[in-house]
Amino acid sequence: MTMANWLIIVTLSVALGSTATAQERAGTEYAQNELLRQLSQYHRPTDLGAMGRNRHSWFHARFQMGVHQHAHLAVQERDVAAADAYVRALEYTFAQQDADGGFRVVLPPALAAEYLEGPAAIDLASGTAFFLASAADGWLALHASPWFLSNAECASLRQRLHELLPQLELSATYLAAHAPQLLLADSRAPNRLLFNALAYYGLGNILDDDSLRSLGGEFRQAALALQHQDGYFLEGSGYDSSYNAVACAIGLRLQAAGDDDPELTLALAEAMRWQLSRITAAGDVLLEGNTRVRSEDGETFLGQTKGMDIPHLVEALYWYSRLHGATEVLPVAQRVIQRARNPRANGP
């Protein structure tokens, strides 16, 4: 699968909506782009390019995993500033690259006392995969865009990305070396398997490396084997409406990156149908029965209780509308956003 396949997959949504009127298509595109704008705002980098938990000081590359949002927004709206945000965030991250292709980790003082020995090597490899999945996703989007490749205002951005290519290749080598450990460590975590699949597959397309693409397929199949007959991706012994949303979002981005495996397409449609059944008319996401993210007594991560992953849910709805022609989910996504911002929105 070449980089050109990214264009084929993304433009599939145009064919699916070919019977709609021009006005309807324009309205759909506006609604989709509005979701992209809101996702990009949530993941906005600082002037230096820092995102998430790196905003105050560098922690790890893992927390740069929303960088792709800016590349997609740039392509959809021909937004040079958004493309610059993507490149800036990559430059900031690769400035922290270690000699082996991994990334430096600096624990915040509040966590350093709790993790005296520091994170395990496999955790660092997993965090690196999270970032590289996002970096590769955005890279493919920009380099499949005739606008980005030809626009004079983007010339310096294209050059800056070209200068990062050796570092991207070094990180790909690092990640490939950790594939056996990641496959074992993440063997029961479908969302992580899909993050890994997207990282390997996306890097394989950028570098035209069949061995990386093959690894992506191996991780994808491992994730698909963890789908329950009811549609959701298993988390532990059951379902989780937050983790399933993450798996859907990453799986759909894997499709957008060019993975046209028919099993993946069917699995994502089934997982999204289940996910939509967990969203109320008001935009609430049901947490009852979840194995990990719950209203009470849920899991914690780095000292904070995990909540419903609204950004990944919105991203899943966005890509489902684009790739599967499911434009009816766009108002659902807006209700979810409104409800998350204001619990009184959209009624009781």
C-alpha positions as CSV (number, residue, x, y, z in Angstrom):
1,M,0.0,0.0,0.0
2,T,1.5,3.3,-1.1
3,M,1.0,6.8,0.2
4,A,-1.3,7.4,-2.7
5,N,-3.8,5.0,-1.2
6,W,-4.4,7.5,1.6
7,L,-6.0,9.7,-1.0
8,I,-8.2,6.9,-2.3
9,I,-9.5,6.0,1.2
10,V,-10.1,9.6,2.2
11,T,-12.0,10.5,-1.0
12,L,-14.2,7.4,-0.5
13,S,-16.5,9.6,1.5
14,V,-17.1,11.8,-1.6
15,A,-18.3,8.7,-3.6
16,L,-20.5,7.6,-0.7
17,G,-22.2,11.0,-0.7
18,S,-22.4,11.5,-4.5
19,T,-26.2,11.4,-4.5
20,A,-26.4,14.3,-2.1
21,T,-27.0,17.8,-3.3
22,A,-24.1,20.3,-3.5
23,Q,-25.7,22.2,-0.6
24,E,-25.9,19.0,1.5
25,R,-22.3,18.1,0.8
26,A,-21.2,21.6,1.7
27,G,-23.1,21.4,5.0
28,T,-21.6,18.0,5.8
29,E,-18.1,19.2,5.1
30,Y,-18.6,22.3,7.2
31,A,-19.9,20.1,10.1
32,Q,-16.9,17.7,9.7
33,N,-14.4,20.6,9.6
34,E,-16.0,22.1,12.7
35,L,-15.2,18.9,14.6
36,L,-11.6,19.1,13.3
37,R,-11.4,22.7,14.5
38,Q,-12.6,21.7,18.0
39,L,-10.2,18.7,18.2
40,S,-7.3,20.9,17.1
41,Q,-8.2,23.5,19.7
42,Y,-8.2,20.8,22.4
43,H,-4.7,19.6,21.2
44,R,-3.2,23.0,20.4
45,P,0.5,23.3,21.0
46,T,2.4,26.1,22.7
47,D,4.5,28.5,20.7
48,L,7.4,26.0,21.3
49,G,5.3,23.0,20.1
50,A,4.6,21.5,23.5
51,M,1.3,19.6,24.0
52,G,-0.6,17.9,26.8
53,R,1.5,17.2,29.8
54,N,4.5,18.6,28.1
55,R,3.0,22.1,28.1
56,H,4.7,23.2,31.4
57,S,7.9,21.1,30.9
58,W,9.0,18.1,28.9
59,F,7.7,14.8,30.1
60,H,7.7,12.4,27.2
61,A,6.8,12.1,23.5
62,R,3.6,10.2,24.4
63,F,1.9,13.4,25.3
64,Q,2.4,14.8,21.8
65,M,-0.1,12.2,20.3
66,G,-2.6,14.8,19.2
67,V,-0.3,16.4,16.7
68,H,-2.0,14.9,13.6
69,Q,-5.2,16.9,14.2
70,H,-3.4,20.0,13.0
71,A,-2.2,18.3,9.8
72,H,-5.8,17.1,8.9
73,L,-7.2,20.6,9.7
74,A,-4.5,22.1,7.4
75,V,-5.5,19.9,4.5
76,Q,-9.2,20.3,4.9
77,E,-9.2,24.0,5.3
78,R,-5.9,24.9,3.5
79,D,-4.7,26.4,6.7
80,V,-1.0,27.2,6.7
81,A,-1.1,28.1,10.4
82,A,-2.4,24.6,11.2
83,A,0.3,23.0,9.1
84,D,2.9,25.1,11.0
85,A,1.4,23.9,14.3
86,Y,1.9,20.3,13.2
87,V,5.5,20.9,12.1
88,R,6.3,22.9,15.2
89,A,5.1,20.2,17.5
90,L,7.2,17.6,15.6
91,E,10.3,19.7,15.8
92,Y,9.8,20.2,19.6
93,T,9.4,16.4,20.0
94,F,12.3,15.3,17.9
95,A,14.6,17.8,19.8
96,Q,14.1,15.3,22.7
97,Q,15.1,12.2,20.7
98,D,17.7,9.9,22.2
99,A,20.5,8.4,20.2
100,D,18.6,5.0,19.8
101,G,15.5,6.7,18.3
102,G,13.5,6.7,21.5
103,F,12.7,9.8,23.5
104,R,13.9,11.3,26.8
105,V,11.6,11.0,29.8
106,V,11.6,13.6,32.6
107,L,9.2,12.8,35.4
108,P,7.4,15.8,37.0
109,P,8.5,16.3,40.6
110,A,5.0,15.2,41.8
111,L,5.6,11.8,40.2
112,A,9.3,11.4,40.7
113,A,9.0,10.3,44.3
114,E,6.4,7.7,43.4
115,Y,8.3,6.2,40.5
116,L,11.9,6.1,41.9
117,E,13.1,3.6,39.3
118,G,11.4,5.5,36.4
119,P,9.2,4.0,33.8
120,A,9.9,0.6,32.4
121,A,11.5,0.3,28.9
122,I,8.3,-1.2,27.4
123,D,6.3,1.8,28.7
124,L,8.6,4.2,27.0
125,A,8.3,2.1,23.8
126,S,4.6,2.2,24.0
127,G,4.5,5.9,24.6
128,T,6.8,6.4,21.6
129,A,4.3,4.4,19.5
130,F,1.5,6.7,20.6
131,F,3.4,9.7,19.3
132,L,4.7,8.1,16.1
133,A,1.1,6.9,15.2
134,S,0.1,10.6,15.4
135,A,3.2,11.9,13.6
136,A,2.9,9.4,10.8
137,D,-0.8,10.0,10.4
138,G,-0.3,13.8,10.0
139,W,2.7,13.3,7.7
140,L,0.7,11.1,5.3
141,A,-2.2,13.6,5.3
142,L,0.0,16.5,4.3
143,H,2.0,14.7,1.7
144,A,-1.1,13.4,0.1
145,S,-2.4,17.0,-0.3
146,P,-1.8,18.7,-3.6
147,W,-2.4,22.0,-1.9
148,F,0.4,21.4,0.7
149,L,2.8,20.0,-1.9
150,S,2.4,23.0,-4.2
151,N,1.5,26.0,-2.1
152,A,4.3,28.5,-2.0
153,E,3.5,29.5,1.6
154,C,4.1,25.9,2.6
155,A,7.6,25.6,1.0
156,S,9.5,26.3,4.3
157,L,7.2,23.8,6.1
158,R,8.0,21.1,3.5
159,Q,11.7,21.8,3.9
160,R,11.4,21.6,7.7
161,L,9.6,18.2,7.5
162,H,12.3,16.9,5.0
163,E,15.0,17.8,7.6
164,L,13.1,15.7,10.2
165,L,13.0,12.6,8.0
166,P,16.3,11.0,9.3
167,Q,15.0,11.3,12.8
168,L,11.7,9.8,11.9
169,E,13.5,6.9,10.3
170,L,15.6,6.5,13.4
171,S,12.5,6.3,15.5
172,A,11.0,3.8,13.1
173,T,14.1,1.6,13.6
174,Y,13.7,1.9,17.4
175,L,10.0,1.0,17.3
176,A,10.7,-2.0,15.0
177,A,13.3,-3.3,17.5
178,H,10.6,-3.3,20.2
179,A,7.9,-5.0,18.2
180,P,8.1,-8.4,19.9
181,Q,7.9,-6.9,23.3
182,L,5.0,-4.6,22.4
183,L,3.1,-7.5,20.8
184,L,3.4,-9.4,24.1
185,A,2.8,-6.5,26.5
186,D,-0.2,-5.2,24.6
187,S,-1.7,-8.6,23.7
188,R,-4.9,-8.0,25.7
189,A,-5.2,-4.2,25.0
190,P,-6.9,-3.7,21.6
191,N,-6.5,0.1,21.6
192,R,-2.8,-0.1,22.2
193,L,-2.5,-2.8,19.5
194,L,-4.2,-0.4,17.1
195,F,-1.9,2.5,18.1
196,N,1.0,0.2,17.3
197,A,-0.5,-0.9,14.1
198,L,-1.0,2.7,13.0
199,A,2.5,3.7,13.9
200,Y,4.1,0.8,12.0
201,Y,1.8,1.0,9.0
202,G,2.1,4.8,8.8
203,L,5.8,4.8,9.0
204,G,6.0,2.0,6.5
205,N,4.0,4.1,4.0
206,I,6.2,7.1,4.6
207,L,9.5,5.2,4.3
208,D,8.1,2.7,1.7
209,D,9.1,-0.2,4.0
210,D,7.2,-3.4,3.6
211,S,8.6,-4.8,6.8
212,L,7.0,-2.0,8.8
213,R,3.7,-2.3,6.9
214,S,3.8,-6.0,7.7
215,L,4.2,-5.3,11.4
216,G,1.3,-3.0,11.2
217,G,-0.8,-5.7,9.8
218,E,0.3,-8.1,12.5
219,F,-0.7,-5.7,15.2
220,R,-4.0,-5.0,13.5
221,Q,-4.9,-8.6,13.3
222,A,-4.1,-9.1,17.0
223,A,-6.5,-6.2,17.8
224,L,-9.3,-7.6,15.6
225,A,-9.0,-11.0,17.4
226,L,-10.1,-9.1,20.6
227,Q,-13.5,-8.0,19.3
228,H,-16.6,-9.4,21.1
229,Q,-19.5,-10.8,19.1
230,D,-21.6,-7.8,20.2
231,G,-19.2,-5.4,18.4
232,Y,-17.1,-3.8,21.1
233,F,-13.4,-4.4,21.6
234,L,-12.7,-6.3,24.8
235,E,-11.2,-4.5,27.7
236,G,-10.3,-7.1,30.4
237,S,-13.3,-9.4,30.8
238,G,-15.9,-7.1,29.3
239,Y,-16.7,-3.8,27.6
240,D,-15.7,-0.2,28.2
241,S,-17.3,2.7,26.4
242,S,-14.3,4.9,26.7
243,Y,-11.6,2.4,25.6
244,N,-13.8,1.2,22.8
245,A,-14.1,4.8,21.5
246,V,-10.3,5.0,21.5
247,A,-9.9,1.8,19.6
248,C,-12.5,3.0,17.1
249,A,-10.7,6.3,16.6
250,I,-7.3,4.7,16.0
251,G,-8.7,1.9,13.8
252,L,-10.5,4.5,11.6
253,R,-7.3,6.5,11.3
254,L,-5.5,3.3,10.3
255,Q,-8.1,3.0,7.5
256,A,-7.4,6.6,6.5
257,A,-3.7,5.9,6.4
258,G,-4.4,3.3,3.6
259,D,-5.1,0.0,5.4
260,D,-8.1,-1.3,3.3
261,D,-8.3,-4.7,5.0
262,P,-12.0,-5.8,4.7
263,E,-11.9,-7.3,8.2
264,L,-10.9,-4.0,9.6
265,T,-13.7,-2.2,7.8
266,L,-16.3,-4.6,9.1
267,A,-14.9,-4.7,12.6
268,L,-15.0,-0.9,12.9
269,A,-18.5,-0.6,11.6
270,E,-19.6,-3.1,14.3
271,A,-17.6,-1.4,17.0
272,M,-19.1,2.0,16.1
273,R,-22.6,0.6,16.1
274,W,-22.0,-0.6,19.6
275,Q,-20.4,2.7,20.6
276,L,-23.4,4.7,19.4
277,S,-25.7,2.5,21.5
278,R,-23.9,3.9,24.5
279,I,-24.6,7.5,23.7
280,T,-27.9,9.0,24.9
281,A,-30.0,11.5,23.0
282,A,-28.7,14.3,25.2
283,G,-25.0,13.4,24.5
284,D,-24.1,11.5,27.6
285,V,-21.9,8.5,27.3
286,L,-23.0,5.6,29.4
287,L,-20.3,4.3,31.8
288,E,-22.4,1.6,33.6
289,G,-20.8,-1.8,33.3
290,N,-17.5,-0.5,32.1
291,T,-14.5,-2.5,33.1
292,R,-12.1,0.4,33.5
293,V,-13.6,3.9,33.2
294,R,-16.5,4.2,35.6
295,S,-18.5,6.9,37.4
296,E,-17.1,5.6,40.7
297,D,-14.0,3.6,41.6
298,G,-12.5,3.8,38.1
299,E,-8.9,3.4,37.2
300,T,-6.2,6.1,37.7
301,F,-3.3,7.1,35.5
302,L,-0.4,9.1,36.8
303,G,-2.3,10.1,39.9
304,Q,-5.6,11.1,38.1
305,T,-8.8,9.2,37.8
306,K,-9.6,8.3,34.2
307,G,-12.7,9.9,32.7
308,M,-14.6,9.3,29.5
309,D,-12.2,10.1,26.6
310,I,-14.4,12.6,24.8
311,P,-11.7,13.8,22.3
312,H,-11.2,10.2,21.0
313,L,-14.9,9.6,20.8
314,V,-15.4,12.8,18.8
315,E,-12.5,11.8,16.6
316,A,-14.1,8.4,16.0
317,L,-17.4,10.0,15.1
318,Y,-15.6,12.4,12.7
319,W,-13.8,9.6,10.8
320,Y,-16.8,7.3,10.8
321,S,-18.7,10.1,9.0
322,R,-15.9,10.6,6.5
323,L,-14.9,7.1,5.7
324,H,-18.1,5.2,6.2
325,G,-20.5,7.9,4.9
326,A,-22.3,7.9,8.3
327,T,-23.1,11.7,8.2
328,E,-25.9,11.1,10.7
329,V,-23.3,10.9,13.5
330,L,-22.2,14.5,13.1
331,P,-25.0,16.0,15.3
332,V,-24.3,13.2,17.8
333,A,-20.7,14.4,18.0
334,Q,-21.8,18.0,18.7
335,R,-24.2,16.9,21.4
336,V,-21.4,14.9,23.1
337,I,-19.2,18.0,23.0
338,Q,-21.9,20.3,24.3
339,R,-22.8,17.9,27.1
340,A,-19.1,17.5,28.1
341,R,-18.7,21.3,28.3
342,N,-22.1,21.8,30.1
343,P,-23.8,18.9,31.8
344,R,-27.1,20.8,31.5
345,A,-26.9,21.1,27.7
346,N,-29.4,19.3,25.6
347,G,-31.9,18.7,28.4
348,P,-31.9,16.1,31.2
